[in-house]
């Protein structure tokens, strides 16, 4: 099993997301992350879908997505050929000044920002590759993660090629 990230250019109208997720559900494929937003082209949206599966499952999904009438383009974004990011907001317990200082130093070393602070907690924002966020969250568990929220993966292909 391997994580695959697929970028889709789709028509921007009601029901598209339902049909897309239904296609995955009917095939027993779990979506681990899904983001949707308007894009640079009027009337279209860009979807970034992360799934777990084999190469053959990915190929089957690509073909089936391409057959959906609302889908304009399907691109497999291999990790080596794309910039992949996730945004995480987390509230971390800091019981004393030593814990606060350590959490702040760790946050800085990961390139995270402290966006709010109270006497007993810090809210940290980290935008990074999903695996890096996973590692940072694991570190923060030692202090006590009160809450964490992730936006889901978004990605863009690198190089001279432009998605049309």
Secondary structure as GFF3:
##gff-version 3
##sequence-region A 1 164
A	DSSP	beta_strand	2	11	.	.	.	ID=ss1
A	DSSP	alpha_helix	16	26	.	.	.	ID=ss2
A	DSSP	beta_strand	31	38	.	.	.	ID=ss3
A	DSSP	beta_strand	44	53	.	.	.	ID=ss4
A	DSSP	alpha_helix	55	67	.	.	.	ID=ss5
A	DSSP	beta_strand	71	76	.	.	.	ID=ss6
A	DSSP	three_ten_helix	79	81	.	.	.	ID=ss7
A	DSSP	beta_strand	82	93	.	.	.	ID=ss8
A	DSSP	alpha_helix	97	110	.	.	.	ID=ss9
A	DSSP	beta_strand	113	117	.	.	.	ID=ss10
A	DSSP	beta_strand	121	128	.	.	.	ID=ss11
A	DSSP	alpha_helix	130	140	.	.	.	ID=ss12
A	DSSP	beta_strand	145	150	.	.	.	ID=ss13
A	DSSP	beta_strand	154	157	.	.	.	ID=ss14
###
